[in-house]
């Protein structure tokens, strides 16, 4: 243990209010920085905007697919009417791509966290403070204002769809006993800068009948609900612990009936399934005219071969990754050789009932990071946000070959020429 470094790290991060520099009793935010050239940063941002354009176009196609086709892409049956519902023009307000940066400067997409991405306060707010500490430029400078503006616009756009008079009752909600979720939600609430209230998810009241709607504990009907960290795939299974009623499905019906607006919008969940990556790759491989020549070039450049079965990899002798269509933090992910031998797998299997998706394996770059235990080698995954289709903040998660919830936050700075 490097006691001096640990004391420095804790002292520095305790100076940032409402931030979780440690998680689950373990070191999370590193007092270290990975410097990248402006060229690398702009390459990540360029990839983000082009990949998002492919997803946004594909979303229109997804809404036209049959129920059977959507089920084959891993979507829960209970969510089908919800994901086809186009509530506001924006498909996704806050989304995050997970990329691998190759030694050749190439950028490859691992997955798109379009519905409930985390890593927000770290990159939009905290990263700049670490850059100041290390006296280097912050590649994410100025983007916090953009994030606040787009969240505010989306809240007001959502309110207008309800066609109600007066002023909106806006509520931000998360699990209040989960530090990261709670403080991320509070951060977005403050950034939005609109009159609003925080209500813990377990305190929301879903009513049916003449008073159909979602209410605060004090009995106020909610117009717009922002649930930044609570996934729809969990929502569809939500039941009242006392009555057993499917309150999650009741909430979805309220959205479809125009009694409630939610953010991210339903269309964001439409792009969340990793099965969509398999669809995009399949259309690309078939040379489909659905994508333009330029879009095919983007898919070839930034996407990894992804399928709904491993046959292609087994036949060609290529190592691949099996991951759940809906899964988070590396949970239920396996790296498998073409022979079927599992090289590495995450010990958790929370999402083993989710549709498996198979993607060509690409090794994450390795980098020495400074931790409380000293310098250690870690695998790096680049997170890159899109805010209403525009490139946002970027930064690194550093950890194991399968990036899990024990990974570190590694701030990023600009390496000047």
C-alpha angles and dihedrals in degrees: 000000000000095000095182092053092046091052090049092049095048092045091051096048094043084064089066110078122230096006130133103222088166124040128197088356091302134109111270113157112056123217088222136090137217111212119211131180119254086247092061092046093049089048090057091047093047090052090049095055094044094046090048091053089055091050094045091053091046091053090068089053092048092056088057095051122106121256088251092056093048091050088052088057090058102258115148111251091234091060099054099096090042097053092049090055111104104201103167134009092254112085095200129004101191119017134156130211120206109215138182116219111214126213087248091061092256121142119217127188119234097175147327119242095198102154111044111002121178127197090077106123090040094060103030098042117008097043091067093053091053090049089054089051091054093040096238135122119272112232088204097054114141095011095104089071090050090051092050092047095051093046089051092048091049093049091052093043089052091049092052092056089065091059094214129149127237123031126320126258101224120190129186114204141185140136101296093204093060106082098203095046094044096048093043089054092047090050092054090045091054092044092052089062096204129122104273145140134228116229123177113241092243090055096056113110118214113200131186133194123043092345094048110165145081116283139194119240088261091057101256115144112238118228101182123025120193111195101176097175107026112096123222091226087065093041094060090060096045114126132178105257092220104039100024090227115154095245092169092060090045089055092050090051089053089055092049091047092053094247094118138020121213137195135246082042121242090260090067090064088049088068096041100084113095084216085077088064088056090050092050092048092046092052090046094049090050090052091239116193088221086089122054121238089259092051090050087055090052092050091049091049102043110022128078121222103272128180143170091239133034097232096109092053094044091050094048097041094242124149112238143184124239112206134165117258087233112030139122142209095014091297113158093005121142132187108213134186118227088255089064095254112142107231096182136354138178110250093226120083102184093136100042090122091057120098109271119234123197122217133177109262117245120182117240115235116256125230137173111247130189113237136165086268093054131257113344134173115247139176115245128219120183118224116203125182129214116201110199089331097313121111113259138176123341133200147140138269110202123198144085128356085264105050106229139166090281091065121119130240106241112191119223129222136183118260106215119215 
